[in-house]
Each structure stands twice: as structure tokens, then as C-alpha cells.
């Protein structure tokens, strides 16, 4: 098998996504992709990447060795991971897949929903946190960065391949709410209640542990649109020290997920 290294020259994520492809950077992301059945079309490696982890895969896809400086020049950016791979891009699942079959109950647990989270690194880091904290998966709403961009995959440490990722819009969130999913928004509005693992933030008469939860995070700059918060049963915020107005969306989302998952358990 032959692989033309020029296919990884001057990386432009949008061009790769249009072609149904993606770029994997670094051993950890590449190994995670292979564990999850992602098809690798070709791999470039420098001595800095090591070779032991590739020996078992020899012959399964083309591997081209090159000097690290040459590899960085080809890709168009400096990096320290020593390996780049071109792979086929998986399709996002549909949020309708969360709905149970007729007559069956909803599966409990927490799903993270991102809305207008535009930074690929933030999207990737939130996917990583969701995987590490035990979320069921991540719903990607309007305006979100592509979870299969190189920076997003690197920030997710490859967990974008092992955790279910689903596309959704406002109509689909409305459908999930109508089918018993409890939507919770992280906001700084007057309606928001302080979030704590031990706090009784649930709506009267509801048992959070018996409902599938969807935690919705918005853009750091302008938050969530009213059409989305109107779908939510409640809004929550993280109490902070005086003089600090907000946290980075990754930090805030991780704290919220931890608190809600801990309470539901």
C-alpha cells in the first residue's frame, strides 16, 4: 500500500470534512481511533513518535517515516506528538436515537448538550470531561465547532470516538423534553438556582435519579438563547467568589456534570 504524504500538506479541517476525512494528531488519538474501529488511510511518523505502538499495526495501513522538522513543514504547523494520520470521518448520530422504542422506558443518565460552543478545543475538552465523568454522550446543537476537527480531537484525547456524539436542533430538544427528558440549563439568569450535589434543585415532585437528564451549556460570551432556556425545567449556576463573573465553559461544564451525575447516583 502506498500513501502520498502530500495529502496531509497545509492542513485545512473544512476541506477534509467536506471529503469525509479527518486528521488525527498524536499517538493517543490515533490509538483511540484504531480501538474504536476508525479506518486509517495513511500515517506519517517521525522518530519522536516511537515505534512500539505501531509494530502490531504494520501492514494494516501505509506508514511513512520522515524527519520531524520535515513533517512539521509539510503539515504547516509545529507540534510535538510525532505522528499524523488521515482517517475516514464517522457520521454524527441523530438525537432521535435517544428516544426509546414504543412501550419502553427512557434510559436514565446524563447527556451533555452544547449550544454555540464555537471553539474546537473547548468542544474537545468537554467531550473528554463527559467521557471521564460518566456522561452517556454529547449532543451538538447549533453553532458548535466540529468535534472531528484536529484540535477538537486532540483536546478530547480521542474520546470523540468512544463516546456517542449526536447532532440536534431546537425542535429535537423539544421532542426529547416531550418524551420525558429533563432539560437543565447552566446560566447566570435570575431564574438560576445554585448548583450543589446535595442541593434540592429539582422541580417539585420530580426525582432526578428517575429521569434522563440533558445539561445544556451555551456560548461563553452570550449564553443560551431564550428559545432553549424556555424548554428547560430549571436553570442552575455555580456559586463563585465575589468579583469573579464566570468560568471557562469547560471548567463550568465539568463541575456541573460532576454535581448532577453525583446527585443522580
Residue, then its C-alpha position, 0 to 999 in steps of 0.5 A: x500500500x502506498x500513501x502520498x504524504x502530500x495529502x496531509x500538506x497545509x492542513x485545512x479541517x473544512x476541506x477534509x470534512x467536506x471529503x469525509x476525512x479527518x486528521x488525527x494528531x498524536x499517538x493517543x488519538x490515533x490509538x483511540x481511533x484504531x480501538x474504536x474501529x476508525x479506518x486509517x488511510x495513511x500515517x506519517x511518523x517521525x522518530x519522536x513518535x516511537x515505534x512500539x505502538x505501531x509494530x502490531x499495526x504494520x501492514x494494516x495501513x501505509x506508514x511513512x517515516x520522515x524527519x520531524x522538522x520535515x513533517x512539521x513543514x509539510x503539515x504547516x504547523x509545529x507540534x510535538x506528538x510525532x505522528x499524523x494520520x488521515x482517517x475516514x470521518x464517522x457520521x454524527x448520530x441523530x438525537x432521535x436515537x435517544x428516544x426509546x422504542x414504543x412501550x419502553x422506558x427512557x434510559x436514565x443518565x446524563x447527556x451533555x448538550x452544547x449550544x454555540x460552543x464555537x471553539x474546537x478545543x473547548x468542544x474537545x475538552x468537554x467531550x473528554x470531561x463527559x467521557x471521564x465523568x460518566x456522561x452517556x454522550x454529547x449532543x451538538x446543537x447549533x453553532x458548535x465547532x466540529x468535534x472531528x476537527x484536529x484540535x477538537x480531537x486532540x483536546x478530547x484525547x480521542x474520546x470523540x470516538x468512544x463516546x456517542x456524539x449526536x447532532x440536534x436542533x431546537x425542535x429535537x430538544x423539544x421532542x426529547x423534553x416531550x418524551x420525558x427528558x429533563x432539560x437543565x440549563x447552566x446560566x447566570x439568569x435570575x431564574x438560576x438556582x445554585x448548583x450543589x450535589x446535595x442541593x434540592x434543585x429539582x422541580x417539585x415532585x420530580x426525582x432526578x435519579x428517575x429521569x434522563x437528564x440533558x445539561x445544556x451549556x451555551x456560548x461563553x460570551x452570550x449564553x443560551x438563547x431564550x428559545x432553549x432556556x424556555x424548554x428547560x425545567x430549571x436553570x442552575x449556576x455555580x456559586x463563585x467568589x465575589x468579583x469573579x463573573x464566570x468560568x471557562x465553559x469547560x471548567x463550568x461544564x465539568x463541575x456541573x456534570x460532576x454535581x448532577x451525575x453525583x446527585x443522580x447516583 
